[in-house]
Amino acid sequence: MDRPLAIHGRNLICIGIDRVTGRDYSGRIWHQYRTDPIRFSTSMELIREMDDLYDRWNFPQRSTLVRRFGGEEHTVSEAEREEEMAYMDEGRIKGHTGDIGTFIVRVKYRQNATWQGEVVWADRQERQYFRSALELLKLIDSALEETEAAAEESPPEAEDEDDGPGGSD
């Protein structure tokens, strides 16, 4: 019997994809420090939400400063960070699934202004490593395309036939 792929870390994120529209998707994010999901409506919003979480947790730490136009970036105080992270429970991400696909992500490093880590496609128990946030999105895209192709290939479920008037009871 195959054992499920294990992935552990203090920055695990479960991504549930609920809807695919064109080449973009929406869904929910669960993590170990909060019980309710964070909703996202585009893949760009997904990346921003994840990056904001890593900044709040200060893990993994950025290797470069964020450059921006205009004002300064908001930073989270050490007290705010400790308060949020005091309630870590790895079980908070277990059992959550997206309507279309589910992915468990662990970013190990944030170097060269991007992410490096691993992702498990929970529906198939397949693990891949990624070298950038873009590569992570491409891995998720390929999994969703496979899911869509498999759904198109499978025959439609048989519907109950109505015998109509005079049919057998």
C-alpha positions in Angstrom: 0.0 0.0 0.0 1.4 3.4 -1.0 1.8 5.9 1.9 0.8 9.5 1.3 3.6 11.9 0.6 4.6 13.7 3.7 5.6 17.3 3.7 6.3 19.2 6.9 7.3 22.8 7.7 6.3 25.8 9.6 5.3 27.6 6.4 3.1 25.0 4.8 0.3 26.3 2.6 -2.6 24.3 1.2 -4.0 25.7 -2.1 -7.4 24.6 -3.2 -8.3 25.4 -6.8 -12.1 25.8 -7.0 -12.6 27.3 -10.5 -10.6 27.7 -13.7 -11.5 30.5 -16.1 -9.4 30.5 -19.3 -5.8 30.2 -18.1 -6.5 31.6 -14.6 -7.9 30.1 -11.5 -9.5 31.0 -8.2 -9.8 29.2 -4.9 -8.7 29.2 -1.3 -5.5 29.1 0.8 -5.3 27.4 4.2 -2.3 27.6 6.5 -1.3 26.4 10.0 -1.9 29.6 11.8 -5.5 30.3 11.0 -8.6 28.2 10.7 -10.5 30.1 8.0 -9.3 30.2 4.4 -7.9 33.2 2.5 -9.8 33.5 -0.8 -8.0 34.5 -4.1 -9.6 35.2 -7.5 -6.6 35.1 -9.8 -3.2 33.4 -9.8 -1.5 36.8 -9.3 -3.6 37.3 -6.2 -2.6 33.8 -5.0 1.1 34.8 -5.3 0.6 38.1 -3.5 -1.3 36.5 -0.7 1.4 33.8 -0.2 4.2 36.4 -0.3 2.4 38.5 2.2 2.1 35.5 4.5 5.8 34.8 4.2 6.6 38.4 5.0 4.3 38.3 8.1 5.9 35.1 9.3 9.4 36.3 8.3 9.9 32.8 7.0 11.5 32.0 4.7 13.3 35.3 5.0 13.8 37.4 1.9 17.3 37.5 0.5 16.7 40.9 -1.2 14.8 44.0 -0.3 11.6 44.8 -2.2 12.0 47.7 -4.5 8.9 49.8 -5.1 7.7 53.1 -6.5 6.4 55.6 -3.9 6.1 55.0 -0.2 7.7 52.5 2.1 6.5 48.9 2.6 4.4 48.1 5.6 6.3 45.8 8.0 4.9 43.5 10.7 6.1 44.0 14.2 7.8 41.1 16.1 4.9 41.1 18.6 2.3 40.7 15.8 4.3 37.9 14.2 4.7 36.0 17.5 1.0 36.4 18.3 0.0 34.9 14.9 2.5 32.1 15.0 1.8 31.1 18.6 -1.2 29.0 17.5 0.5 26.8 14.9 -1.4 23.6 14.2 -0.3 21.5 11.2 -3.7 19.8 11.3 -5.4 23.0 10.1 -4.4 22.3 6.5 -5.3 18.6 6.5 -8.6 17.6 5.0 -9.1 20.8 2.9 -9.5 20.3 -0.8 -10.3 22.5 -3.8 -13.2 21.6 -6.1 -10.8 21.0 -9.0 -7.3 20.5 -7.5 -5.4 20.6 -4.2 -1.7 21.5 -3.7 0.5 21.6 -0.6 3.3 24.1 -1.0 6.5 24.5 1.1 8.7 27.4 0.1 12.2 26.7 1.4 14.0 29.8 0.2 13.2 33.2 -1.1 16.3 34.0 -3.0 17.0 36.1 -6.2 13.6 37.8 -5.7 11.6 34.6 -6.1 10.8 31.3 -4.4 12.3 27.9 -4.3 10.6 24.9 -2.7 8.4 21.9 -3.3 4.8 21.3 -4.1 2.7 18.1 -3.7 -0.3 17.6 -6.0 -2.4 16.1 -3.3 -5.0 14.6 -5.7 -2.3 12.4 -7.3 0.3 12.3 -4.5 3.0 13.6 -6.8 5.8 15.8 -5.7 7.8 18.3 -7.7 10.4 20.9 -6.8 10.3 24.4 -8.2 12.9 27.1 -8.6 10.7 30.1 -9.0 7.2 31.4 -8.3 6.6 31.3 -12.0 7.7 27.6 -12.2 5.3 26.8 -9.3 2.4 28.4 -11.3 3.4 26.4 -14.4 3.4 23.2 -12.3 -0.1 24.0 -11.0 -1.2 24.9 -14.6 0.0 21.5 -15.9 -1.8 19.6 -13.2 -5.0 21.5 -13.9 -4.6 20.8 -17.6 -4.2 17.1 -16.9 -7.3 17.1 -14.7 -9.3 18.8 -17.4 -8.0 16.4 -20.1 -8.9 13.4 -17.9 -12.4 14.8 -17.3 -12.9 15.2 -21.1 -11.8 11.7 -21.8 -14.0 10.0 -19.2 -17.4 8.9 -20.4 -20.4 10.8 -19.0 -22.1 9.1 -16.1 -25.1 7.1 -17.1 -28.4 8.9 -16.3 -31.4 7.1 -14.9 -33.7 6.3 -17.8 -37.3 7.2 -17.5 -39.5 4.4 -18.6 -42.3 6.9 -19.3 -45.9 6.0 -19.4 -46.7 2.4 -19.4 -43.2 1.5 -18.3 -42.5 -1.1 -15.6 -42.6 -0.2 -12.0 
